[in-house]
């Protein structure tokens, strides 16, 4: 049973980086697993047919990429992640819900450009407008 959702996970990444300073991906993943109360089975769950791909680690990495694309997290050349000024503001803006929804990230043009790269190559202007409204 999943004990977290992606919006809460994104918020917690920012909160940890705010409170504890720069961290590497392994540290972030372990601390998030502790925060969400994941047991060993949940921490080590892998995708079917891919024994080296841990589900929770990939989830954290994917959400980290969303935060980076929105300019909320910065990655250093040494593999450490830190919160940006924009990330600090996102914590304040989303403190009441303690979730960071994708619709919040869509206010940043660079996030929208990044996210739209993963859509079909033939995206219409109407589809782009619908994406930005969500």
C-alpha positions in Angstrom: 0.0 0.0 0.0 1.4 3.4 -1.0 1.9 5.6 2.0 2.6 8.8 0.1 1.5 10.8 -2.9 3.6 12.6 -5.4 2.5 16.1 -4.4 3.4 15.4 -0.7 6.7 13.9 -1.7 7.6 17.0 -3.8 6.8 19.3 -0.8 8.8 17.1 1.6 11.9 17.2 -0.7 11.8 21.0 -0.5 11.2 21.0 3.2 14.1 18.6 3.8 16.5 20.7 1.7 15.3 23.8 3.5 15.8 22.3 6.9 18.9 20.2 6.4 20.8 21.8 3.6 22.2 20.2 0.4 21.8 16.5 0.1 22.6 13.8 -2.4 19.8 11.6 -4.0 20.5 8.6 -1.7 20.2 10.7 1.4 17.0 12.4 0.2 15.5 9.0 -0.7 16.3 7.5 2.7 15.0 10.4 4.7 11.8 10.5 2.7 11.3 6.7 3.2 11.7 7.4 7.0 9.4 10.3 6.8 6.6 8.4 5.0 7.2 5.3 7.3 8.1 2.9 4.5 9.1 -0.6 5.7 12.0 -2.5 4.1 9.7 -4.2 1.6 8.3 -0.9 0.4 11.8 0.6 0.2 13.1 -2.3 -1.8 10.1 -2.9 -4.1 11.3 -3.1 -7.7 9.5 -2.9 -11.0 8.5 -6.3 -12.6 11.3 -7.5 -14.8 13.7 -4.8 -13.6 15.3 -6.0 -10.4 17.6 -3.1 -10.1 15.0 -0.3 -10.4 13.5 0.5 -7.0 10.0 2.0 -7.3 10.4 4.5 -4.4 13.9 5.6 -5.6 12.6 6.2 -9.1 9.6 8.1 -7.8 11.8 10.4 -5.8 14.2 10.9 -8.7 11.3 11.7 -11.1 9.8 14.2 -8.7 13.2 15.7 -8.2 13.4 16.3 -11.9 10.0 18.1 -11.8 11.3 20.3 -9.0 14.5 21.1 -11.0 12.6 21.8 -14.2 10.5 24.4 -12.2 13.6 26.0 -10.8 12.7 25.0 -7.2 15.8 22.7 -6.7 19.3 23.1 -8.0 21.7 20.3 -8.7 25.4 20.8 -8.2 28.1 19.2 -10.2 29.0 17.1 -7.2 25.6 15.4 -7.1 24.1 17.5 -4.3 20.7 19.0 -4.5 19.8 22.3 -2.8 16.7 24.4 -2.6 16.5 27.6 -4.6 15.0 30.9 -3.7 12.0 30.0 -5.8 11.8 26.7 -3.8 11.8 28.6 -0.6 8.8 30.6 -1.9 7.0 27.4 -2.9 7.3 26.1 0.7 5.6 29.3 1.9 3.0 29.2 -0.8 2.0 25.6 -0.1 2.5 25.4 3.6 -1.2 25.0 4.3 -1.6 21.9 2.3 2.0 20.6 2.6 1.6 19.4 -1.0 3.1 20.7 -4.2 0.7 20.0 -7.0 1.7 20.0 -10.7 -0.7 22.9 -11.3 1.6 25.0 -9.0 4.7 24.0 -11.1 2.9 24.9 -14.3 3.1 28.6 -13.4 6.8 28.5 -14.4 7.4 28.7 -18.2 10.5 26.7 -18.1 8.6 23.9 -16.3 5.9 23.9 -19.0 8.5 23.8 -21.8 10.2 20.8 -20.0 6.9 19.0 -19.4 5.7 19.4 -22.9 8.7 17.7 -24.3 7.2 14.4 -23.0 4.0 14.8 -24.8 3.3 13.7 -28.4 5.4 15.5 -31.0 2.2 16.8 -32.7 0.7 18.7 -29.8 -1.8 21.3 -30.9 -2.1 24.8 -29.5 -5.4 23.8 -27.8 -3.7 20.9 -26.0 -1.0 23.2 -24.8 -3.6 25.7 -23.6 -5.4 22.9 -21.8 -2.1 21.7 -20.2 -1.4 25.1 -18.9 -4.9 25.5 -17.4 -4.7 22.4 -15.2 
